[in-house]
Amino acid sequence: MAGMTSAAPGRHYLDVWGVAKSFRGTRVMSGMNFRMDRGELVSLLGPSGCGKTTLLRIIAGLMEADEGDVVLGGRNITRLPAHRRNISVVFQNYALFPHLTVAENVAFGLRARGTAKSACAGPVEEALRLVRMDAFATRPVSALSGGQQQRVAVARALVVQPDLLLLDEPFSALDRKLRETMQVELKALLRDRGITAIFVTHDQEEAMGVSDRIAVMNAGRIEQFADPSTLYARPATPFVMDFVGLSMRLGGRVVESGGQTCIVETAHGRISAPGGFAPGTAVQVGVRPELVAPGTGENTIRVELADAMVLGSKTVLHGAAQEGDRLICEMPGIRTGLARGDAVDLGWSVADTLIHEAAA
């Protein structure tokens, strides 16, 4: 797994070691090693069916792994039931009780752990104050908006002072503006409280915005585990390059290699890229669209415009490309005078060129 070490478990706050899982005889996860430190905010990012929710449920104790161990804070919790792990989960649908008030929903976890009703009031009040819902304590949750319900779900998760907080697509039911607001607020809250948390999401912008590190998952494995800047600037695999942000993408074959640079023959001409791939190697080269500009550069290709899209703060050029390729250039501001069918030179630097061996 790119970006991860193979050290034995026990060196991190959370260690998921050698975990495997099958459903109806089909192996969906094998040899999964996932580790994070205390106080980290980590996202599991990937498309539907990649295994991120399965991993989250195994950590939470809501699903049993076929193989492997889960160690939290030095304690092996692999065989512990979910209610003895001191892990809180915020579910996608929030899982609130509509017949209870806001305060009663937040107190539910405390009461389930045997806390006396009289001892719940203080912690519940503090948890609601943290999420700015203390004024709604006596209201039924059915009278709340989606964003307010999300806050109540977070308060209920935090009131028990969990060793680990898990959030399964917690913002997916919210509109875009509210989702962005909640991301900022929740990230600040977790940082202020020093809470260790794992987010599950398929939204790359959400993962980039809330996370210290992101584990990009595909087909039951982690393709790269790194901070957002590294994932974007230096994706370790073609999948990561495509899934995290947009990129120009060209398939080709190495025709020359020497020193730290190789020459790749593509459908749009030859491109120089950092790397030492041997001649004859099938590769995929790419570059982030904001690093491409009209005009010539160290690498230059001529494209026929398929579209020129003005998107407010930026203008995006799309070139006509062969199947499997993507030609894209992103420029700040509004650019006029470019239209479908125009021939345009696009240039960028060798240092900004990404290159990976093509999948077999």
N, C-alpha and C positions, 0 to 999 in steps of 0.2 A: 504494500500500500504506500503510495507516494506520500512523502511528508511525515511518515511515522516511523518510529524505531521499533525493534523487536525485543526490547528489554522485558524481563520478567515482570509480572504484576507486583504491585505493592509500592511503587515509586510515586504514584499519583493519588489524588483524592478519590477519583473514581477509576476503577480498572475493570473493563469488560474483556475477558481473556479467553480466546479460543471458542467463542460461542458459535453454535450451529443450530439451525432450525429447519425442519421439513414440514410440509403440509401435504397430507395424502400421498406420501411417498416421493414428493418432489422437493429437493433441497433448495431452499430459498436463501439460506445464509450459511456460510461455512468458514470456519477459522476467523471469525470477526474479532479483531482487537481494537478496542476503542478506549482512550484514556483522556482524562481532563484533570485540571488542577482545581484546588479550592478557590471559590470566588469567580471562576470563569463563566462567561456566557457563551455557549457553543450552540450552533445550529446544525441540525441534520437536514441537508438540502438535497433534493433529488426529485425525479418524476414519480408519478403514482406507480406503485408496485415495486419500487427499488429496495424496500426493506427498512425504511426509516421508522415507520410506525411499529413494525415488528421489533426493532431494536429498542425503541422507547418502552414498549410494553414488557419486554423481558427485563429491562432495568427496573421498571416499576413493580415487577412481580405479578403483573396481570396476565402474563404468559410464561410458561416454563420452557427454558431452553433444552434442547436435546443433549447438548454437550456444552462444556465451558463453565466459567465462573464469573460472578459479579462481586466485586469487592468495593465497599464504600467506606471511606474514612478508616481504612485498615481492618474493617469487619467484613468477613465473607457472608454475604446475604443471599447467596444463590438459592438456598433451600428455605429461606424465610418466606412466609406468606406476605402478601402486600401490606397488610395492616400492621406488620411488625418492622417494616423497613424505614419508617419515618421519611417517606418520600411523598410529596404532594404532586398531584396531577391536575392541570387545567385542561379540560377536554374541549374539543372543537365546538360542541353544542352546550358547553358550560355545565351541564348536568345539575342545574339548580332545582330546588323543590318548589313548585309553583304555589303550594298551599301554605308555605312558610313565609314569614317576613324576611327582609334583608338580614337583620340581626340574627334571626333564628337559623338562616342558611349558613351564615358565617360561623355560628356556634356549633354547627352540627358535628364537625370534625373533633372539636374539643369534647363534646358530650359523648361521642363514640369512644373516646379514649378514657372515659370514666371521670372526666372533670366535673365537679359539682356545678350545678346551675348557677349558684351564687358566685362562683369563681370565674365564670365565663365573661361577665359583663366588661371588666377592664380590658382583657385581651381583644375582645370583639370590637370595642370602641376604638382601640388603638389601630387595629387592622383596617377598619372602615375609614379612619382619619387618614391613614397612609394612602388610600386610593381615592380620597376626597368624596366618600359616600356616607359620612357620618350623619348628615342631615336626612338621609333616606332610611335610617335604621328600622323604623316601624312600618315602612311601606311593603306591600306584597311585591315579590319579584316580577309577577306578571304585569305590573304597572310600569316597569322600567323599560328604557330603550335598550337596543343591543349593546351599545357602548357601556351603559350603566350595568347591565348584567355581566359584562366581561369584567368590570371592576370588582363586582361582588364575588365572582368566581376566583379572582386573584386574591382578594381578601381572605376568602375561606381557605385557600391553599397556604397563605402565609401565617395565619393565626396559630397554627400548630407548630410553628418554628421548625420547618422541615430541614433535614440535612441536604436535601436535593429537591429542586423544583423542576418539574417536567411540564412542558406546554405543547400540546398537540394541535397545530394549526389554530392558535387561539384567536387570530384576527380575521379568519376567512369569511365570517358572516357579516363583517362590517364594510361600509362603503369606503372608498379609497381615502378620502380626506380624514375620516375618523380613524381608519386603520393606521395611517401615518402618525396621527397624534398619539394614539395609544402605544405605538412602538416606541416613540420618544419617551413618553411618561413611564412605561414599564421598564425600559432600559435604565433610566435614571433611578427609579425606585430600587431595582435589584442591585445596582452598583452602590447606592447609599447604604443598603442593608448588608452588603457583602454576601449576597446569596448566590450559590452555585446553581446554574440553571441550564437546561437543554431545551431548545426550541426545535420542533419539527415543522418544516415548511417546504412547499414547492416553489415559493416566491423568492427569486434570487435577490430582488431589491430589499425585501424584508430581512433576509439572512445577512446581507451586506450591512444593513443599517443597525442591527441589534447585536451583532456577534463580535466577540474577541477572536474566535476562530470558527471556521466552517468545515464540516465534514461533507464533502460532495459524494453522494452515494449513487451507485448504478448497479443494477442486477445483483443486489445482495452483498456488495462490497464497497469499501471506501476507495474512491479513485484518487482523492487528494484531501489532506487535512491541514489547513493553513489559515493564516489571518486573511481578511478580505483583500488587502492590497496585493499580497503575494498571489492569491488565487486569480485575481484579475490580470496582473501584469505578467505572471509566469505560470500559466496553467500547465499542469504536469502531463495531461493527456488530451487528445482531441475532444473527448466527451466534455471535460471540464471547460475547454476553450469555447465550446458551443453552448454549454448550459449556463455558464456564468458570464453574462454579457454577450453582446453581439461581436462578431469579428468578420473581417474579410477572410474568405477561405478558398484556397486553390489546391486541387490535387495535382501531383506531379511526380517526377522521378529524378533522383540525383544523377547528374551527368559529370560533375567534377567535384573533387573534394581535396582540400589542402589546408593545413594549419587549422584555424578555428572557423573556417567558412566553407560552405559548400554551395554549388550552383544547381538549381532545380529547374528543369524544363517543365513548363506548364502550358496550358492551352492559350495563355496570353503572353507567352514569351518566357525568357529566363529571369529567375529571381535569385538573388544572393541571400543566404540565411546563415545565422550563427549555427555551428554544429559540425560534427565530424562524421556524418553518415557516409557510408561507402557508396561509390558509384553503382547505379542500378537499383538502389533502395527506393521503394515506393513510399512517398511521404505526403503529408498534408502541411501546407504553409498557411500562415494567417497573420493578420495584424489588426489591432483594435481600430475601429473606424475613425475615432477622433485623432488618430496619429497619421491618417491618410489625408492628403491635400491635393486639390487640382494643380497640375503642373508636374514638373519633373523632380525626381529625387534620386537617391542612390539606387533604389528600385523604382522602376516606372513601367506601367502597363497602359495601353490605350484601350478604352472601353466604349461601347455604345450605351448611352443612357436608356434605361428602361423606365425610369421615373426620377423626378426631382421633387421631393416632398418638403414643404415649408412647415415646420412644427413649432412655430413660435420662437423659442430661444435658439433654435438650430435649424439647419437645412440638411437633409439627408439625401445623398445621391445613390441610386441603385443602378448598377450596370447589368446589361444582358449577359448571362453566364450560362455555361454548360451545366447539365444536371450534376448535382453534387457540389458545385462551386457556388460561392456567394461573393459578389462584388459590391462593396458598400463604403461610402465616405461620409463622414459627419463633420459639418462645419458650423461654427458658432454664428448666430445671427441669421437674418433673412438674406438669401442670395437670389437674385433675379437673373434673367437672361439665359437660364439653362432649361432645356426641354427634352422630352423624350425623342430619341433618335440622334441627338447630338453626339459627336465623337469627342471624348475628353481624356486627357492624360491624367493619371492618378499616380502620385509619387509618395514614397516614405523611406525611412532610413533602414539600413541593414540591421542595426541594433534593435529596432522595434519589431523585427520579423520573428514570428513564432514558427517553430517547426517540430513536427512529431512524425514518427513512423506511422504509416497508414495501417489501419486494422486489416488483419489477414482476411 
